Amino acid sequence: MTKPASRSNIMSNFHRAAVVRAMVLVVWLGAAAFGDEGLVAHWKLQADARDSSGGDHHAVNHGVRFNSDGGAVFNGKDAWLEVPVAGSLKLGRESFSIAAWVHTDQQLDDVLGDVMTCYDPDKRTGFTLSLMNYAGVTNAQSNWRNLLFGIDAGRVDPGWTDCGRPGTNQMVKSLTVFDGNLYAAVWEPAAGATSHVYRYAGGTRWVDCGSPDKANAIACMAVYGGKLYVGSERYSGGGSSLPLSPNENDGGSVFRYEGGTSWANCGKIADVRSVSGLAVFNGKLYAGTGTTGAWRDTPRTRGMYRYDGDGKWTSCGCPDLRVVHLSVHNGNLFGLSYDAGGFFRYDGGTDWTRLGPVPQTDQVYATAIYEGRLHAGTWPTGSVFRYGGPQKWAHVGRLGEEKEVMGMAVYNGKLYAGTLPFADVYRYEGGDKWVSTGRLDNTPDVRYRRAWSMAVFDGKLYCGVLPSGHVLSLEAGKSATYDRALSAGWHHVVAVKSSDRLCLYVDGKRVAESSEFNPVDYDLSNNGPLKIGFGQHDYFNGKLKDVRIYNRELSPQDVERVRSGS
């Protein structure tokens, strides 16, 4: 027969239970004070990919390496972490926050890629947190180390918004984000007119940043060493079936922006008439020079050149066809040609390897890295091809009845491409399917209209056109973008979806927010896995640690506590 518990034992059990409850309360209060209330997943990434939150959201490791400093190494080519579908990570319409320490190298030979995504491209539903480092957007390196946090729920786009015409231009040759602003480089064909660069001031307003050269066009732009560089071009207009420009001054020079309307001349490149593309690779600025119609008479104008400072441009040789635009991916610098479907890899010195021709193609205009693969826009079939290795190209569709695919960019989880002759912009829907988002230029009585240049800025996709010379913007879903370069090294990044907007924090400071939205419109639920270090753009190229997801909005105080660990 069991003896009844004594009064002292009962009191002892009562006290022990009280102590346990007190300890649980202290732990809960401590977690809340530390900013961990609502923590649903926490991957420290110190030695493995296990979830330390208690939620058992352990990640499947696809080639990620772990270092003693606690940073997981993502190689930018095929390494990522996969978190299987779990109910507590289905964020639906609720608020949530993502926090991570992000490291990138100073010198880059690849795009930077996605930090985290949970996105269904078929339904265009989910979220993405990505670092945009785009080269080969026709002439330009349009985005350099810019952050994007976006959501979408397959909603109907509101359409393109006219953002005005910079100056009296007839073609927006390049769009580039620099130091928190959007810049447009243009073709000014009129008699007495010269090339200009403009800064977007909101609405339909553009601020003139000066005319660096006497040539009629600034064709290309890139951010290099914390400065904006541009290249000048002599563009006749004949290639767009427009009247020839009376300004016949040669371009072929590169300039550095010094603020206001001031420009520093960084040198004339050999005897070239045009600088047709700029891109940064392994800490050096490179220029393509192949657009001029006189290239057959002056072979030096066909090649690529490297900037070695103090006005010095070093020849990098020529693959016997023009090198016009430039692209960077997976440790390679590529040259795109307007001849024989040419696509080349630069091998150093003056050596090149042919990776084309791209099938059914005369001219290759642009590239974009989508879902980890390089895609190229072409003439004359108006098609996009996906690169699969030397002389291996897969056709991924023709865009309507278009003949040419030009500006291309990945924006909020989807790939977009501009066209000729109708200046439509299409969105890629997978397989060989493309859907038009609208016609951007309706100039009457012209043969060709071009949706030529693109950049992602202020949470929107911007596109510049010919011959109206206007810039237009599209907001698909909602995005917040950090429009300044995220410097090399470690940074603490927090992405927050609140009840009515998105915002981004970098190193504890709020740096960007989206426009307002109704949360009822954005159910992000989908059946895809959560991906760390991969997504709709590319594999992440860098290191990550202390990655967290919260099922609530982190306040600025919470963000600072999580960042500082206090």
N, C-alpha and C positions, 0 to 999 in steps of 0.2 A: 504493500500500500504506500502510495507516494505521500510524503510528509508535506503539509501545507507550507508555503513560503513564509518565512519570518518577516516581521515588519521591517527589520533592518535590511533584509535582502530586497524587499519591495522598494524601499527608499533608494537602495543602491542602484537597482535597475532603472528607477525613475531618473536619478541623477545622471546615469550613463546616457540614457536616451536624450535627456536635455542637453548634455554636452555634445552629443552627436549632432542634434538639431542646431545647436549654436555654431558648431564647426561648419556644417553645411551652409548656414546663413553667412558666415564670415567668408567662406570660399566664394559663394554667389555674389556677395557684395564686393569682394575683391575683384572678381571677374568683371563685374559691371563697371567698377571704377577704372579697370584697366582697358575698358572698351571692348570686352569680349562677350557682353550680352548679345545674344543672337548669333554667336559664332556657330556656323553649321559645317565648316570644313577648314582645316588648317594643315597645309603641307609645309613642313619646315625645310625640306629638301636639303638636309644636312648629310645624311648618309643613305637615304632611301626615299621612296615616294609614298610613304604611309601617311594617312590622315591622323593627326594627333588630337583632334577635337573630341574624339569619342563617337563620331558619327559613322565611322567605318567606311569613309569614302576613299579607300586606298586606290592609288592610281596604278595602272598597268604601264610599265616602263618600256618605251620603244627607243632604246639606244641613248638615253640621257646618262651622262656621267656625273658623279658626285665628287666634289673636291673637299679638302680638309677645311677650307675657309667657310664652308657651309653653302657655297653657291653651286647649284646644279648647272652643268654645262650643256647647252643646246647648240648643236653644230650648224644649224641653219639649212641643213640638207635633208635629214630624215629622222632627227631625234625629236620625240615629243612624249607627253604623258597623257594617257587616256583614262578618264574617270567614268565608269559605266553609269548608265541611267539610274538615278535614285530619286525617290519621292521628295526628300528634303531639299534637293537641288533644283527641283522644278519650281521656278520662281514666279511663274504666272504673271499676274498684274501687280504683285507686291513690290515694295521697295527692297533694294538690296545694295550691297557694297562689296567691292573687290579691292584687296590691298596686296601689294607685292613689292619686294625689293628687286629692282631691274638694273642689270649691268650691261653696257655696250662698250665695245672697243673704240679707241680713237680713230684708227685706220680701218676702213671697211672695204671688203671685196665682195660684198653681198648686200642684198636688201636686209632689213631688220626683222620683218615678219610680225606674227601675231603672238601676243602675250597670253591671251585666253579667249576662247570662244565657246559658245553653246548655240549652234545655229543650224537651221534646216534650210538649205538653199532652194529646195523645191517649193517650200511654202514661204520662203523669204521671211523666216520667223526666228527670233532669238537675239543674242547680243554678241558683240565682238569688241575686244580691246586690242588695239594694233598699233605698231610703229610704222609710219609711212616714210619710205626712203626710196622714192620713185625716180628712175632714170629711163630714158627712151620714150618719154611721153611726147612723141614727135620730136621737136627740136630740144625740149627742155628737160632738165632735172627739176621736176615741178615741186616736189616735197622732200625736205631734208630733215630727218629725225623728228618728225611731227607725230604727236599722239592723237589717236582717235578712239573714242568710246561711243559705240552706237547701238541702238536697238531698232528692231523692225517687227512688224506683225502682218506683213503682206498687204498693207493698206494701199489704196489707190493713191498714186502720187498727185500732188496738187498742180503739177506742171512746171514748166520753165518760167523763170522770172527774168525780165530784161533788166540788166544792170548797167545799161548805157553804153556809149561809144567813146573809147579813149581817143581824144583828139579828133582828127579827120581821117583816121586810118581806114584802110580797106581790108586789112587782114591782121588778126591778132595771132602773131607768130608763136608766142610763148606766154604761158602763165606760170608764175613761180611764187611760192610762199617764202617770205624772208622776214625775220625779226618781228613777227606779229602782224604782217601786212601781206596783201596780195598785189603782185606787180604784173603788168602786162607790157610785153615788147611787141612793137607793131611795124607794119609796112605802110609807109606814107608815100604813095606813088606820084603825087601831083608835082607839077613844075615848081621848083623853088622849095619844095618840102624836103625834109631830111628825117632820118630815123629818130624815134622817141621811145622812152620808157615812161609808163604811168603807174601811179599807186592808187589803188581803190580806196575811196573815201566813203563808201556806203551809198545806198540808193542807186542813183544813176551817175554819181559824181566820181570823177577821176582827177588826180593831181598830177600835173606835168613834172616829171623828174629830170627833164632835160634831154638834149639830143647829143649823144656821145660822139657820133660820127657823121660825116657828110653823105654817106651812103643812104639809100632810101629805106633800109630795113635793119632793125635789130632782130635777129632770127632766134637766138638761143640765150638761155639763162641758166645759171647754176649757183648754188651756195657753196662756197669753198673758203675754208679758213675763217669762218665767221663773217664773210663779206659776200655781196652779190656781184657776180661776174656776168657779163653779157658779150655776145659776139655779133659783129655787123656783117651784113650781106647785101649784095647787089641783086635785087629781085626784079625781073622784068615785068612779070604779070602774064607773060605769054603762056606759061604752063597752066594757068587758070583760065585761059581763053578770055583774058581781059586786055584792054588797050595797053600797049607797052609804056612803061614809065619813062618820062623824059629825063629823069635823073639817072645818068649813066656812070655815076661815081662808084668805083669799086669799094667793097667792104673788105673783109679779111683781117680785121683787128679785134682785139679783145680789150674790154674796159672794166674797171672796178668802180663800183658805186661808192662815193664818199659822202653822200647825204645831200639834201636839197636838190640842186640841179648840177652838182659837181661830179665829174668822172675822172679817174686816173687812167691814162693809156698804158696798157700792159703789153703793147707791142703788136706789130704787124706780123702775120704768119706768112713767111716765104713770099711767093708771088700770088697768093690765092686771092680770089675775088669775094669769097664768102666763107664765113664760119657758120657751119650748118648744124652743129650739135655740140653740147658741152656736157661732161659728166665727170664725177670724182670717183677715182678708183685707187685703193691702197695709198691714200693720202696725197695723190697727185691729181691735177686738173688736166683733162684731155679734151681735144677739140677735133671734131670731124669737119671736113672742108670741101665736100664734094658736090655741091648743088649747081655750080656755075655751068652754063652750056658750053664753055670753052675747054672743058676738061680733056678732050681728046688731043688738043693742041699743046696743053701744058700739063704733063703727067703729074707734076708735083701737087697740083691742086686736088688730086684724087685721094690723098692719104690722110693720116691722123697725126696729130702733133701733141706733145706733152709740154706743159708750162713748167719751166725750171727757174722762174723768177727773174726780176730785173729785165723784163721785156724779151727774155730768151725762150724761144719755142723750138723744141727738139723733134726732128722727124722720127716717127715711129713706123715708117715704111708704108707700103700700099699693097693690097692683095690683088692688084691688077684690075680692080674695079673700084668705082668711087666708094669712099667711106663717108656716109652722109650723117646719119644719126647714130647715137651710142647708147648701149644698154649694159647693165651690170647684174649678174646673178651667179650664185654658187661658186665664187672664187674666180669668175671670168669677166673680162671686159669684151663686149661684142661690138662689131661694126655692122650697120645696116646699109644696104646699097640700093640705089635707084637703077641698077643694071643687072639684068639676067637673074633676078631673084636672089641676089647675093646676100649671104649672112655669114659673118666671119668671127673667129675667135682670135684675139690678140695674144701672142705667145711671148712677148717681150722683145726688146731690141727693135728690129724691123721685120720680125717674123709673124706670119699669120697662118691660120688654118681655115680652110673653107668648110663650112658646116651646112651649106645649101647645095644647090639652089632650093628655095622654097617652091613647092610644086605649083604649076599653073600661075606663076608670078613673074612679073617684070620688075616691080619695085616693092621694097619693104619699107614701111613708113614708121612703125611704132611697135613697142612691146609693152606687156604688162605681165606681172607675176601673179597668177591666180591659182589657188589651191595647190601651191608648191611647184607649178610648172610655168615655163615661159611661153607666152602667147604672142603672136606677131600679126599685125594688120598689113594688108597687101593690096596691090593693084595688079591686074585689071578686073578680077572677078569679085571684088568687094568681100573677100573672105578673110577669116581668121584661122591661123594654123597653130597647132601646139607642138613645141619642140620636144623630141624624144631622143636626141642624140644626133651625131653627124649624119647628115643626109636622111634623117628620120623625122618626118613631119606629118602630123595627123590633122586632117581637115575637120574643123569644129563648126562649120556652118558659114553660109553666105548671109549677109545682112540685107534683107529685103531684095531689092533689085539694084542695089548700089554697085559701084565699080571700084571704089577705093575706101580703105579703112585707115583712119589717121589717128587722132588722139585717142589714147586708151588709158583707163585708170580703174583701180579697185576702190570702191567707195561703199562703206557700210555693208560689207559682206558680198557685194556683187561686182561683176566686171562690166564696165561701160565702154562703148567705142563710138567715135564720130565718123561720119561718112561723106562721100562725094558721089553723085552730083547733087543730092538733095539736102545735105547738111542736117540729116537726122542723127540722133544719138540713140543707140540701141543698148539694151541690157541683155546679158547672156543668161539664158534659162537652163543651160545644161544640154548635153548631147550636141545637136547641131541647131538648136533653137535660139533665135534672137528676137526680142520684142522691142519695137520702137517706143521711146519715151516722148517723142515729139520732134517736130521740124523747127530748127533754130534760126534759119535764114530764109526769108520769103522774097528776096529781091527779084523783081520781075525782069524778063528779057535778058537773062544771062544763061550761059551754057552750064556753068559749074557753080555750085555753092559748097563750101567746105565747113565741116565742124572739126577744126584743126587742132586746137590746143586745149589741155585740161589741167586742172589742179583741184585739190581738196582743201577747202578753207572755211573757217567759221561754221563748221558743221554741214557744209553743203558742197556739192560738186559744181565747179565752174567750167564753162566751155567758151572759147573764143572762136569767131567765125569769119568767113570771107563770103561775099564781098561787102556786106553791110558794116563790118568792123565792130560789131557789138560783142559784149560779153553777157552770158546768161548763166543763171544758177538753178540748180535742182536740189530740193530737200526730200530725200527718200527715207522714210522713218524719221528718227531723231538721232542727232549726233552732237557730241561736244568734242572740239578739237583744240589741242594745244599747238598754236601756230608759231611757236618759237622752237628752235632746235634743242632737243634734249641732249645735253652735253654728255661726253663719254664718262665712264665710271658708274658708281652705284647711285641710284636715285630711288626714293620711296614714292611709288605711284598708287593713288587711290582713285577708283572710279565709283561714283555713287549715283544710283537711280533713286530719286525721291518720289514723292507722290505726283509731281508735275513737271520735273525737269531732270536732266543729267548734268553732272559736274565732274570735273577732274581736279585732283590735287597732286602737286609735285613737291616733294620734300616739305610737306605740311602746309603748303600754301595753295589756296584755291586759284587755279589758273585759267579755267574755262568752264562755260556752261552752255547748255542747249537752249533753244527756244522752248516756251512752255507747251505742255501737252496734257491731254486728259488720260489718266492711267487706264480708264476703261477701254481705250482704243488699243492698248498695247498688252495683249496676253502673249507672253514670250514662251509659253509652254511648247516643247517639241520633244521628239523621241530620240534626238541625237545625243551622243556622249558629250561630256564636258571635255574640252581639249585644252591642255596647258602647253604652250609653246608651239601651237599650230592652229590653223584655221582657214579662212577663206582666202587669205592673201598668201602667206608662206610660212615655212618653218622658222621659228625664232632663232636669231643669230646673236647669242649672248649668254648671260647667266641669270638665273632667278633664284630667290630664296624667300622664306617666310611668306608664302602665298596663302591668303585667307579669303573666305567668303562669309558674309554676314547676311542674315535675312531681314535686315533693317537698314535704314539710312544712318550712316555714321555722321555725327556732328563734327564741326571743325575741331572741337576739343577731343572727341574720340580719335579723329585722324592723327592728331598730335600725340596722343597717348600710345596709339598703336605704333607710330613711327619711332618714338623715343623709348618705348618699352617701359614707361614709368606709370 
